[in-house]
Amino acid sequence: MLRAAVRLVSLRLGFGEPTLCAKRGYAAGQDSLKQTPLYDFHRHHGGKMVAFAGWSLPVQYTYSHLESHLHTRQHCSLFDVSHMLQTKVFGRDRVKLLESLVVGDIAELKPDQGTLSLFTNERGGIVDDLIVTSTSEQHLYVVSNAGCMDKDLALMQNKAKEMKATGCDVDLEVSDNALLALQGPAMARVLQAGVSDNLAKLPFMSSAVMGVFGVQGCRVTRCGYTGEDGVEISVPPSRAVELAELLLRDPAVWLAGLAARDSLRLEAGLCLYGNDIEENTTPVEASLIWTLGKRRRIAMDFPGAHIILAQIKEKPKKKRVGLISTGPPIRQHMPILGPEDKIIGEITSGCPSPCLQKNIAMGYVESEHSKLNTAIMVEVRKKSCPAQVTKMPFVPTHYYTVK
């Protein structure tokens, strides 16, 4: 009865069968795709595999997209994010290297503290978003997007080569570890049973190396892409399946795939690179000014600094906003309309929200239309549907802070 009820709500909201995700950037072809260390594990557990950023990854398992999404919000889900690029930067000039490429203040990070930052180009555009952790093991741990793997690696390698030619001490190492994301309000209880470290002392965006259910050498970072309390666990590839199976022993933990991950991150107001941010989008336009380190703003020593700082002063021509509506679902690339049906922007991400039971979306609009509660229209299948600019995140986030 419960699953039937969930399915009825799913259809009413516009969540169809798994093929819905093909409309949102996933493809079904599996030829010549890279596989994570958990590929066979996913198949064994009923994962429906799709192509994503050159990898074969599960879009969902035996539960529906809606069931998986709501379970993550209420309990806990395990995601395989091993496709992400994990890089270690060594040497006394490691901070100098990263700060020559990103907008954040990496030097101010405390041991085992991390931050979200952005690679930018000389035009002020966002090359990629990434998490940088300054580890107590005297290296920087960088996690960036799979779809940007080649250009991110080339960017860091070329800068390292350039710096080493001038006598700087810096080296890069690409990690082949798997990466598991355990996300949801039950995460701390589930994980605490398998670690000796006190997770109550591990706040959001901090990290520590520890054994996890007997698997040694794991780096546990309290972060994630769902808006819930969660961790990402970097685990030796030969032990990844073992650790996943151990985590699944707790009935609160379900496996979840790309479909739930996308709707969860959208409810949390988080950007997807290639959809909501890209090389022609600046941090100011993307409402990501908070990623700019104060010291870095004063020094103006990151790529595109003059353009980005000028936009902060003069205001950008367009701005990323959140939208909410009823009626047909809003999807990527749909035109946003202003007065007299003039096109004032475009949707970059959109889906029905399982938690709000309304349509939610992100998009860019001309700045004069970006104020909260502004009424606009979205063109859905050649019909104008009313929507309203709203604050993000769409649902409250639950990132953990030490009290």
C-alpha positions, 0 to 999 in steps of 0.5 A: 500500500505504501509503495502504491501510494508513493507511486501515485504521488510520483506520477502526479508530481511528474516523476515517471519511470527511470527513463525520465532522467534521460531528459536531464542529461543521462544517457543509456549507452554503456559502450566504452564507459569507465567503471567505478570499483563498485560497478558489479556491486551496483548490478548485483543490487539491481542498479539501473546503469546509465552513462554519466560524464563518461562513467557507467553509474546507477541512476536508481535501484529497485526503489522509485526515484521518489522513494529514494529521495524521501528516504534520504531526507528521512533516514540515510542513503549511500551514493557511489561518487567514485567518478569524482576526481580526487587529487593530492597536492604536496610540497611547501608551495602547495597553497601557492599553486591552488591559490593561483587557480582558485578564488578561495583563501586556502592559506587560512584553512586550519588542519583538516578543514575544507572549503568549496572553491572555484577554478576561474579563467581570465574572463572570470568564468567558472572552470569548475567547482571543487572542495579543497581540504588542508590536511594534517598530513601536509597535503591538500586534498582536492575533489572536483567534478568527473565531467571536468576531470581532463581540464582540471587535471591539465590545469593543475599539472600545467601550473605545477610544471610551470612552478617547478621550473622556477624552483617551487616545491610542488607535486600532484598525485591522482588518487584511485580511491573510491568515494562513497557518500553517506547522506541523511539524518541517520548518517551519524548514528550509522557511521558512529557504530563503525568508527572510534573517532567522535563524530560529534567533534567533526563539523561540516567541511572538516575531515579526518583519516580513520578506520571505518568498520575495520577498513583502515586508511579512509578519509572521512569528510563531513560534506555532501550534495544533498543538503543533509548531514552527511559524509564522503568517505575516500576508501581504498578501491580494493575495500570499497565493496566491503565497506558498502556492504557493511554500511548496508547492514543497517536497515536505515541505509538504502542505496541511491543513484543519480536521479535522487542525487540530482533532485536532492541537490536541487532542493538544497539550492546546489549548482550542477556544473555544466547546467547551472555554472560553466565557463561563461558564468562568473561567481557574481552572476551565479550568486557565489560571491561568498566563495571569494576569500576576503584576502583574495579580494583585496589582493586581486590575485586570482584568475579573472579577479578584475572582471569579477570584482568589477561585477560586484561593484557594478552589478551583473547583467544576469543573476542565478535565481530560484523559481517555484511554480505549480502546473507542468514541471519546469525543465532545463533550457525552457525560456523565462519570460517577463512582461509582454512575454519578452525572454529574460532568461533561461532555466538551467535545472528544474524538477518537481520537488518531492518534499514541497510537491511543487515545481522548483527550478534554477535559472538566470534572469536579467538582474532587474527581474531577480528580486525575491517574489518577482512574478515571471512566466516560464514557457512550458511546451509553448504555453506560458506558466506562472512562476515566482522568484524565491529564496534558496535553498528550497528546503532547509539544509541540515549541515552539522556544526559543533555546538 
